[in-house]
Amino acid sequence: MKKVLLSIVLLMAATFSFAQVKAVKEAKSIASETNPDFGKAEQLINAALQDAGTKDDAATWDVAGFIQKRINEKQMESAYLRKPYDTVRVFNSVLNMYKYYFKCDELAQIPDEKGKVKNRYRKPNAATLLAERPNLINGGIHYFNQDKNEEALTFFAMYIDASSNPMFEKENLLETDTLLSQVAYYAALAAAKKENYPAVLKYAPYAEDDKEVGKYAMEFVSTAYKTEGDTVKWVASLKNGIQKHPEHAFFFGHLIDYYSNTNKYDEAMTFAGEMLDKYPDNTFYLYVKGYLYHNMKEYDNAIDYYKKTIALDPNYAEAYSNLGLVYVQKAQEFANNATVDMNSPEYAREQETIKGLYEAAKPNYEKARELKPEQQDLWIQGLYRIYYNLNMGPEFEEIEKLMGF
């Protein structure tokens, strides 16, 4: 009795498998018609893609890709005839085509019982995918412009991942595709917006050497490492960014901040000195060296470098602001140690020194205000303190109003 039941089960399994093979052929036949019922064709092929008897057959996935190809062709036919067509369906059909044909190729590359590979699908399917490749970019842009970053990333990622797929080995897309770095930049940007940092780290490196967006792609990498708490790789990425894009302030600035925040001033000064040796007229590097001296409370050296910065760039508002701040801090420190005895012979002289430091700070803060009036944090607190200490009534009242007092 058990043998009879087992035979029935095996017979039923064979019948179901045969039915799925037949369904695959029927799905292809429907998709090949002049007016295809794509809903029916997709229903049939989706069942076959999940059936144990057909899901590991390259032919099944080839038909699945073929159906997507036909969907794409019919939509493009409508576009050519100036009839309404579904743009999103065009993009998604291309994405699905890539998924299905890649799986087909993977299965077709499995050696037969004689150890031979007979992949009759690769050449025609590769040609189809290469022809439709630009629509992966278009699909990504479509979703990116709608701020649907997850969907955009799916398209951009497929474009990049496909570059190293064995189907395109002869094309050597990683070397020949001139759009790859730009697509990788947008893939990393979409990933960054979704805070998908593993994806950022996967795709941003493809764009690192791009002349236009390489520095921003490397920013994404640095930010990803920092967010994930990998300080070693974060610092290494900043140093790498400085070497590749020395003109871009992001890397140098963040590295110096790291050194400063961890009290590694010796390392910071050494690095800043090395960069100035290479780029002696780089105003940002000069400014940073002044900033380091400033934080180390070596005020005279800080003043020297801030002035060098301003000499090269008279519109460097931050340098004016910090130069003003140095003089204010010097005035405060001097006042803290000055005599408070008005009868002392030193009192008048010390008060003149304090006044002179505030007077030295005043034009620098005022210049920062002139250059960036909208950026009040550069000058408003400094001028408030200076005008108060110099007894400049009208000016002090005006600043008080701006501060909401």
Protein Blocks (a to p, Z undefined) as FASTA:
>chain_A
ZZmmmmmmmmmmmmmmmmmmmmmmmmmmmmmpmbdcfklmmmmmmmmmmpmklmmgfklm
mmmmmmmmmmmmmmmmmmmnopacdfklmmmmmmmmmmmmmmmmmmmmpccfkopacdfk
lmmmmmmmmmmmmmmmmmmmmmmmnopaklmmmmmmmmmmmmmgmklmmnommlmmmklm
mmmmmmmmmmmmnopaklmmmmmmmmmmpmklmmmmmmmmmmmmmmnopaklmmmmmmmm
mmmmmmbmklmmmmmmmmmmnopaklmmmmmmmmmmmmmmlmklmmmmmmmmmmnopakl
mmmmmmmmmmmmmmlmklmmmmmmmmmmmmmmmmmmpcfbfkbmklmmmmmmmmmmmmmm
mmmmmmmmmmmmmlmmlmmmmmmmmmmmnopaklmmmmmmmnoZZ
